[in-house]
């Protein structure tokens, strides 16, 4: 069964790092820098683009103007997935 989570707020706490709060009031600190490569996530290395992140009001996840987004369940369990995502990101084409 797929977990369902909603992001209710976030704040920038460092370059490429957000503190994300979910519907159950649990907060997660997520450093996105290790996965910022490839066609979709590579443009977010430009800090000015990264900082344009917002919460999509329909699906309640983080989205960027270039169409990059993440499943909120993945963000909720980021620490379980970051090693695999980092490995995958090394193979994503620019």
C-alpha distances in whole Angstrom, upper triangle without the diagonal:
4,6,9,13,16,19,22,25,26,29,31,32,34,34,30,29,27,26,23,22,19,19,19,22,21,22,22,25,24,27,26,29,28,26,28,29,29,30,27,27,31,32,31,33,36,35,37,34,31,33,32,28,27,24,23,24,21,18,19,19,22,24,27,30,30,26,24,21,18,14,15,11,14,17,15,14,18,19,17,17,21,22,21,21,25,25,24,26,29,29,28,31,33
4,6,10,13,16,19,22,23,26,28,29,30,30,27,25,24,23,20,19,16,16,16,19,18,20,19,22,21,23,23,26,25,23,25,26,26,27,24,24,27,29,27,30,32,32,33,30,27,29,28,25,23,21,20,20,18,15,16,15,18,20,24,26,26,23,21,18,14,11,11,8,10,13,12,12,15,17,15,15,18,20,19,18,22,23,22,23,27,26,25,29,30
4,6,10,13,16,19,20,23,25,26,28,28,25,23,21,20,17,16,12,12,13,16,15,16,16,19,18,21,21,25,24,22,25,26,27,27,24,23,27,28,26,29,31,30,31,29,26,27,27,23,22,19,18,19,17,14,14,14,17,19,23,26,26,23,20,17,14,10,9,6,9,11,9,10,13,15,14,14,17,20,19,19,22,24,22,24,27,27,26,30,31
4,7,10,13,16,18,21,24,25,27,28,24,23,20,19,15,14,10,10,11,14,14,15,16,19,18,21,21,25,25,23,24,26,27,27,23,23,27,28,25,28,30,29,30,27,25,25,24,21,19,16,15,15,13,10,10,11,14,17,21,24,24,21,19,15,13,9,7,6,10,11,10,11,14,17,16,16,19,22,21,20,23,25,24,25,28,29,27,30,31
4,7,10,12,14,18,20,22,24,25,22,20,17,15,12,10,7,7,8,11,11,12,13,16,16,19,19,23,23,21,23,25,26,26,23,22,25,26,23,26,28,26,27,25,22,22,22,18,16,13,13,13,13,9,8,9,12,15,19,22,23,20,18,14,12,9,6,6,9,9,7,10,13,15,16,16,18,21,21,19,22,25,24,24,28,28,27,30,30
4,6,9,12,15,18,20,22,23,20,18,15,14,10,9,6,5,9,10,11,12,13,15,15,19,18,22,23,22,23,25,26,26,22,21,25,25,22,25,26,25,25,23,20,20,19,15,13,10,10,10,10,7,5,6,10,13,16,19,21,18,17,13,11,9,6,8,11,10,9,13,14,17,18,18,19,23,23,21,24,26,25,25,28,29,27,30,30
4,6,8,12,14,16,19,20,17,15,12,11,7,6,4,6,9,9,10,10,10,13,13,16,16,20,21,20,21,23,25,25,21,19,23,23,20,22,23,21,22,20,17,17,16,12,10,7,9,10,11,9,5,5,7,11,14,17,19,17,16,12,11,10,7,10,11,9,9,13,13,16,18,18,18,22,22,20,22,26,24,24,27,29,26,29,29
4,7,11,14,16,19,21,19,17,13,11,8,6,5,6,9,9,10,10,12,14,15,18,18,22,24,23,23,26,28,27,24,22,25,25,22,24,25,22,22,21,18,17,16,13,11,8,10,9,12,11,7,8,10,13,16,19,21,19,18,15,14,14,11,13,15,13,12,16,17,19,21,21,22,25,26,24,26,29,28,27,30,32,30,32,31
4,7,11,13,16,17,16,14,10,8,6,5,7,9,11,10,11,9,11,12,13,16,17,20,22,22,22,25,26,26,23,21,24,23,20,22,22,20,19,19,16,14,14,11,9,7,11,11,14,13,9,9,9,12,15,18,20,19,18,15,15,15,12,15,16,13,13,16,16,19,21,21,21,25,26,23,25,28,27,26,29,31,29,31,30
4,7,9,12,14,12,10,6,5,4,6,9,12,14,11,11,9,9,9,10,13,13,17,19,19,19,22,24,24,21,19,21,20,17,19,19,16,17,16,13,11,12,9,8,8,12,13,16,15,11,10,9,12,13,16,19,18,16,14,14,15,12,15,15,12,13,16,15,17,20,20,19,23,24,21,22,26,25,24,27,29,27,29,28
4,6,9,11,11,9,6,5,7,9,12,15,17,14,14,11,11,10,11,12,13,16,19,19,19,22,25,25,22,19,21,20,16,18,18,14,15,15,12,10,12,10,10,11,15,16,19,18,15,13,11,14,14,17,20,20,18,16,16,18,16,18,18,14,15,18,17,18,22,21,20,23,25,22,23,26,26,24,27,29,27,29,28
4,6,7,8,6,5,6,9,12,15,18,20,17,16,13,12,10,10,10,11,13,16,17,16,20,23,23,20,17,19,18,14,15,15,11,12,13,10,8,11,10,11,13,17,19,22,20,17,15,12,14,14,17,19,19,17,16,17,19,17,20,19,15,17,19,17,18,22,21,19,22,24,21,21,25,25,22,25,27,26,27,25
4,7,8,6,6,7,10,13,16,20,21,18,16,13,11,9,10,10,12,13,16,18,17,21,24,25,23,19,20,20,16,16,16,13,15,16,13,11,14,13,15,16,20,22,25,23,20,18,15,17,17,20,22,22,20,19,19,21,19,21,20,16,17,19,17,18,21,21,19,22,24,21,21,25,25,23,25,28,27,28,27
4,6,5,7,9,13,16,19,23,24,21,19,15,14,10,10,8,10,11,14,16,15,19,22,23,21,18,18,18,14,13,14,11,13,14,11,10,14,14,16,18,22,24,27,25,22,19,16,18,17,20,21,22,19,19,19,22,20,22,20,17,19,20,17,18,21,21,18,20,23,20,19,23,24,21,23,26,24,26,24
4,5,8,11,14,18,21,24,26,23,22,18,16,12,11,8,9,8,12,14,12,16,19,20,18,15,15,14,11,10,10,7,10,12,9,9,12,12,16,18,21,24,26,25,22,19,16,17,15,18,18,20,17,18,18,21,20,23,20,17,20,21,17,18,22,20,17,20,22,19,17,21,22,19,20,23,22,23,21
4,7,10,12,16,19,22,24,22,20,16,14,11,8,6,5,6,9,10,9,13,16,17,15,12,12,12,8,8,10,7,10,10,7,8,11,10,14,16,19,22,24,22,20,16,13,14,13,15,16,17,14,14,15,18,17,19,17,14,17,18,14,16,19,17,14,17,19,15,14,18,18,15,17,20,19,20,18
4,7,9,13,16,20,21,19,16,13,10,7,5,4,6,8,11,12,12,15,19,20,18,14,15,15,12,12,13,11,13,13,10,10,13,11,14,15,18,21,23,21,18,15,13,14,14,17,18,19,16,15,14,17,16,18,16,12,14,15,12,14,17,16,13,16,18,16,15,19,19,17,19,22,21,23,22
4,6,10,13,16,17,15,14,10,8,6,5,7,8,11,13,14,14,18,20,21,18,15,17,17,13,14,15,13,14,14,10,10,12,10,11,12,16,18,20,18,15,13,10,13,13,17,18,18,15,14,13,15,14,16,14,11,12,14,12,14,17,16,15,18,20,17,17,21,21,19,22,24,23,25,24
4,7,10,14,14,12,10,7,6,4,6,9,11,14,16,17,17,21,24,25,22,19,21,21,17,18,19,16,18,17,14,13,15,12,13,13,16,18,20,18,15,13,12,15,16,19,21,20,18,16,15,16,13,15,14,11,11,13,12,13,17,17,16,19,21,19,19,23,23,22,24,27,26,28,27
4,7,10,11,10,8,5,5,6,7,11,12,15,17,17,18,21,23,24,21,18,21,21,17,19,20,18,19,18,15,14,15,12,11,10,13,15,17,15,11,10,9,13,15,18,20,19,16,14,12,13,10,12,12,8,9,12,11,13,16,16,16,19,21,18,20,23,23,22,25,27,25,28,27
4,7,8,6,6,4,6,9,11,14,16,19,21,20,21,25,27,27,24,22,24,24,21,23,24,21,22,21,18,17,18,14,13,11,14,15,17,15,11,11,11,15,17,21,23,21,19,16,14,14,11,12,13,10,9,12,13,15,17,18,18,22,23,21,23,26,26,25,28,30,28,31,31
4,5,5,6,6,8,11,13,16,17,21,22,21,23,26,27,28,24,22,25,26,22,25,26,24,24,23,20,19,19,16,14,11,13,14,15,13,9,10,11,15,18,21,23,21,19,16,14,12,9,10,12,10,8,11,13,15,17,17,18,22,23,21,23,26,26,25,29,30,29,31,31
4,5,7,9,12,15,16,20,21,25,26,25,26,29,30,30,27,25,29,29,25,28,29,27,27,26,23,22,22,18,16,13,14,13,14,12,10,11,14,17,20,23,25,23,21,18,16,14,11,11,14,13,10,14,16,18,19,20,22,25,26,24,26,29,29,28,32,33,32,34,34
4,6,9,12,15,17,21,22,26,27,26,28,31,32,33,29,27,31,31,28,30,31,29,30,28,25,25,25,21,19,16,18,17,18,16,13,14,17,20,23,27,28,26,24,21,18,16,13,12,15,14,11,14,16,18,19,20,22,25,26,25,27,30,30,30,33,34,33,36,36
4,6,10,13,15,19,21,24,26,25,27,30,32,33,29,27,30,30,27,29,30,27,28,27,24,23,23,20,18,16,18,18,19,17,14,15,16,20,23,26,28,26,24,21,19,18,14,14,16,14,11,14,16,17,19,21,22,25,26,25,27,30,30,29,33,35,33,36,36
4,7,10,13,16,18,22,23,23,25,28,30,31,27,25,28,29,25,27,28,26,27,26,23,22,23,20,18,16,19,19,20,18,15,15,16,20,22,26,27,26,23,20,17,16,13,12,14,12,9,11,13,14,16,18,18,22,23,22,24,27,27,27,30,32,31,34,34
4,7,10,13,15,19,20,20,22,25,27,29,25,23,25,26,22,23,25,22,24,23,20,19,20,17,16,15,18,19,20,18,15,14,14,18,20,24,25,24,21,18,16,16,12,13,14,10,9,11,12,13,15,17,17,20,22,20,22,25,25,25,28,30,29,32,31
4,6,10,12,15,16,17,18,22,24,26,23,20,22,23,20,21,23,20,22,21,18,17,19,16,16,15,18,20,21,18,15,13,13,17,19,22,24,22,19,16,14,14,11,12,11,8,7,9,8,9,12,13,13,16,18,17,18,21,22,21,24,26,25,28,28
4,7,10,12,14,15,16,20,23,24,22,18,20,21,17,18,20,17,20,19,16,15,18,15,16,16,19,21,23,20,17,15,13,17,18,22,23,22,19,16,15,16,13,14,13,10,10,11,9,10,13,14,12,15,18,16,16,20,21,20,22,25,24,27,26
4,6,9,10,11,13,16,19,21,18,15,17,18,14,15,17,15,18,17,13,14,16,13,15,15,18,20,22,19,16,13,12,14,15,19,20,19,16,14,12,14,12,13,11,8,9,10,7,8,12,11,10,13,15,13,13,17,17,16,18,21,20,23,23
4,6,7,9,10,14,17,19,17,13,14,16,12,12,15,13,16,15,12,13,16,14,16,17,20,23,24,21,19,16,13,15,15,19,19,19,15,14,13,16,15,16,13,11,13,13,9,10,13,12,9,12,14,12,11,15,16,14,16,19,18,21,20
4,6,6,7,10,13,15,13,9,11,12,9,9,12,11,14,13,10,12,14,12,15,16,18,21,23,20,18,14,12,13,13,16,16,16,12,12,11,14,14,15,12,10,13,13,10,11,14,12,9,12,13,10,10,13,13,11,14,16,15,17,17
4,6,5,9,12,15,13,10,10,11,9,7,11,10,14,13,10,13,15,14,17,19,21,25,26,23,22,18,15,16,15,17,17,17,14,14,14,17,18,19,16,14,17,17,13,14,16,14,11,12,14,11,9,13,13,10,12,15,14,16,15
4,6,8,12,15,14,10,10,13,11,10,14,14,17,16,13,16,19,17,20,21,23,27,27,24,23,19,17,18,17,20,19,19,15,15,15,17,18,19,15,14,17,16,12,12,14,12,8,9,11,8,6,9,10,8,9,12,12,15,14
4,6,9,11,10,7,8,11,10,10,13,14,17,15,13,16,17,16,18,19,21,24,25,22,21,17,15,15,15,17,16,15,12,12,12,15,16,17,13,13,16,15,12,13,14,11,8,10,10,6,5,8,8,5,8,10,9,12,12
4,7,9,8,5,5,8,6,6,10,11,14,12,10,13,15,14,17,19,20,24,25,22,21,17,15,14,13,15,13,14,10,12,13,16,17,19,16,15,18,18,15,16,18,15,12,13,14,10,9,12,11,7,9,11,10,11,10
4,7,7,5,4,8,8,8,11,13,16,14,13,16,17,17,20,21,22,26,26,24,24,20,17,16,14,16,13,14,11,14,14,18,20,21,18,17,21,20,17,19,20,16,14,15,14,11,10,11,10,6,7,9,6,7,6
4,6,6,5,8,10,10,13,16,17,15,14,18,18,18,21,22,22,26,26,24,24,20,18,16,15,16,13,13,11,13,15,18,20,22,18,19,22,22,19,21,21,18,16,17,15,12,12,12,10,7,8,8,5,5,4
4,6,6,7,10,11,13,16,17,14,14,18,17,17,20,21,21,25,24,22,23,20,18,15,13,14,10,11,10,13,15,18,21,22,20,20,24,24,21,23,24,20,19,20,18,15,15,16,13,10,12,11,8,7,5
4,6,7,8,11,12,15,15,12,12,15,15,14,16,17,17,21,21,19,19,16,14,11,10,11,7,7,6,9,11,14,17,19,17,17,21,21,18,21,22,18,17,19,17,14,14,16,13,11,13,13,9,10,9
4,6,6,8,10,12,13,10,9,13,13,12,15,17,17,21,21,19,19,15,13,11,9,11,9,9,6,9,10,14,16,18,15,15,19,19,16,18,19,16,14,16,15,12,12,14,12,9,12,12,9,10,9
4,5,6,8,11,13,10,10,14,14,14,18,20,20,24,25,23,22,19,16,14,12,13,10,12,10,12,14,18,20,22,19,18,22,22,19,21,22,19,16,18,17,14,13,15,13,9,11,12,9,9,7
4,5,6,9,10,7,8,12,12,12,16,18,19,23,24,22,22,19,15,13,10,10,8,11,9,12,15,19,21,23,20,19,23,24,21,23,24,21,19,21,20,17,16,18,17,13,15,16,13,12,9
4,5,7,8,6,5,8,9,10,13,16,17,21,22,20,20,16,13,11,8,10,9,11,9,11,13,17,18,21,18,16,20,21,18,20,22,19,17,19,19,16,15,18,17,13,15,17,14,14,12
4,6,8,8,7,10,12,12,16,19,21,24,26,24,23,19,16,15,12,13,12,14,12,14,16,20,21,23,20,18,22,22,19,21,23,20,17,19,19,16,15,17,17,13,14,16,14,14,12
4,5,5,6,9,10,12,16,19,21,24,26,25,24,20,17,15,12,12,12,15,13,16,18,22,23,25,23,21,24,25,22,24,26,23,21,23,23,20,18,21,20,17,18,20,17,17,14
4,5,5,6,9,10,14,17,20,23,25,24,22,19,16,15,12,13,13,16,14,16,18,21,22,24,22,20,23,24,21,23,25,23,20,23,24,20,19,22,22,18,20,22,20,20,17
4,6,5,7,10,13,17,19,22,24,24,22,19,16,14,11,11,12,15,14,16,19,22,23,26,24,21,24,26,23,25,28,26,23,26,26,23,22,25,24,21,23,24,22,22,19
4,5,5,8,11,15,16,19,21,21,20,17,13,11,8,8,8,11,11,13,16,19,20,23,21,19,23,24,21,24,26,24,22,24,24,21,20,23,22,19,21,22,19,19,16
4,5,6,10,13,15,18,20,19,18,15,11,10,7,9,10,12,10,11,14,17,17,20,18,16,19,21,18,20,23,21,18,21,22,18,18,21,20,17,19,21,18,19,17
4,5,9,12,15,18,20,19,17,15,11,11,8,10,12,14,13,13,15,19,18,21,20,17,20,22,19,22,25,23,21,24,24,21,21,24,23,20,23,25,22,23,20
4,6,10,12,15,18,17,16,14,10,9,6,7,10,11,11,12,15,18,18,21,20,18,21,23,21,24,26,24,22,25,26,22,22,26,24,21,24,26,23,23,21
4,7,9,13,15,14,12,10,6,6,5,7,10,10,9,9,12,14,14,18,17,14,17,19,17,21,23,21,20,23,23,20,20,24,22,20,23,24,21,22,21
4,6,9,12,12,10,8,6,6,7,9,12,11,11,10,12,14,13,17,17,14,16,19,18,21,24,22,21,25,25,22,23,26,25,22,26,27,24,25,24
4,6,9,8,6,5,5,6,9,11,14,12,12,10,11,12,11,14,15,13,14,18,17,21,22,21,21,25,25,22,23,27,25,23,27,28,25,27,26
4,6,6,5,6,6,6,9,11,13,11,11,9,11,11,11,15,16,14,16,19,19,23,24,22,22,26,25,22,25,27,25,24,28,28,25,26,26
4,6,5,8,10,10,13,14,17,14,15,13,14,14,13,16,18,17,17,21,21,25,26,25,25,29,28,26,28,31,29,27,31,32,29,30,29
4,6,8,11,11,14,15,17,14,15,13,14,13,12,15,17,17,18,21,21,25,26,24,25,29,28,25,28,30,28,27,31,31,28,30,29
4,6,9,10,13,15,17,13,13,10,10,9,9,11,13,13,14,17,18,22,22,21,22,25,24,22,25,27,25,24,28,28,26,27,27
4,7,9,13,15,17,14,14,10,10,9,7,11,13,12,12,16,16,20,21,20,21,24,24,21,24,27,25,24,28,28,26,28,28
4,6,10,13,15,12,11,7,7,7,5,9,10,9,10,14,13,17,18,17,18,21,21,18,20,23,21,20,24,25,22,25,24
4,7,10,12,10,8,6,6,8,8,11,11,9,12,14,13,17,18,17,17,20,20,17,19,22,20,19,22,23,21,23,22
4,7,8,7,6,5,7,10,11,14,14,12,15,17,16,20,21,19,18,22,21,18,19,22,20,18,22,22,19,21,20
4,6,6,5,7,10,13,14,17,16,15,18,20,18,21,23,21,20,23,22,18,20,22,20,18,21,22,19,19,18
4,5,7,9,13,16,17,21,20,18,22,24,22,25,27,24,23,26,25,21,22,25,23,20,23,23,20,20,18
4,6,9,13,16,18,21,19,19,22,24,22,25,26,23,22,24,23,20,21,23,20,18,20,20,17,16,15
4,6,10,13,15,18,17,16,20,21,20,23,24,21,21,23,22,18,20,22,19,17,20,20,16,17,16
4,7,11,13,15,14,13,17,18,16,20,20,17,17,20,18,15,16,19,16,14,17,17,14,15,14
4,7,9,12,11,10,14,15,14,17,18,15,15,18,17,14,16,19,16,15,18,19,16,18,17
4,6,8,7,7,10,11,10,14,15,12,13,16,15,12,14,17,15,14,18,18,16,19,19
4,5,5,7,9,10,10,14,14,12,14,17,15,13,16,18,16,16,20,21,19,21,22
4,5,5,6,9,9,13,13,13,14,18,17,15,18,20,19,19,22,23,21,24,25
4,5,5,6,8,11,11,11,13,16,15,14,17,19,18,19,22,23,22,25,26
4,5,5,6,9,9,7,9,13,12,10,14,16,15,15,19,20,18,22,23
4,5,5,8,10,9,10,13,13,12,14,17,16,16,19,21,20,23,23
4,6,8,9,10,11,15,15,14,17,19,19,19,22,24,23,26,27
4,6,6,7,9,12,12,12,14,17,17,18,21,22,22,25,26
4,5,5,6,9,10,9,11,14,14,15,17,19,19,22,23
4,6,6,8,10,10,11,14,15,16,18,20,20,24,25
4,6,8,9,10,12,13,14,16,18,20,20,24,25
4,6,6,6,9,10,11,12,15,16,16,20,22
4,6,5,6,9,10,10,12,15,15,19,20
4,5,5,6,9,10,11,13,15,18,20
4,5,5,6,9,10,11,13,16,19
4,5,5,6,9,10,10,14,16
4,5,5,7,9,10,13,15
4,5,5,7,9,13,15
4,5,5,7,10,13
4,5,5,9,10
4,6,8,10
4,6,9
4,7
4
